[in-house]
Every structure is written in C-alpha cells, then in structure tokens.
Amino acid sequence: MKITIIDSSVANLGSIRRTLDLMGTDNDVSSDPNYVADAKALMLPGVGAFSVAIDRLRTLELDRAIYTAVERGAW
C-alpha cells in the first residue's frame, strides 16, 4: 500500500522519505488536497511549532483533505 506523505512545506520531508524508501515502502509526497483526500494511507510529518503547521494545512486546504481521507477509511 502506498503511503502519501503530506507536504505542508513546514516539515523536513527528505529524511522521512529516505527512511520509508530504505524500508521498501511505496510512498509519494503531495500537497494537492484532492490527491491527499483519495490516499489509502497518510503520513503527516511532525514539526516543532504545531501552530505554524496547522495554519499551513488550513491555507492549503489539506486539513479538510485529511478528514475526507480518514472518513473514507485511510489510515
């Protein structure tokens, strides 16, 4: 199953992606709300300043996309 890493533009995606690649996990990165909403599995990288991250997710409308994906059964 492919894991979609959510690109909020405030997290270091490089090390996360390299780790998933080393584990042999099929993954991709997206900041497209429609793509995120259709994902089967999501990874939202953490950041030190969550208020900055959530503001960015809301600006990109990724917050709604995450809710949609989870309601569809994504993990």
Buried (B, 14 or more C-beta within 10 A) or exposed (E): EEBBBBBBEBBEBEEBBEEBEEEEBEBEBBBBBEBBBBBEBBBBBEBEEEEEBBBBBEEBBBBBBBEBBEEEEBE
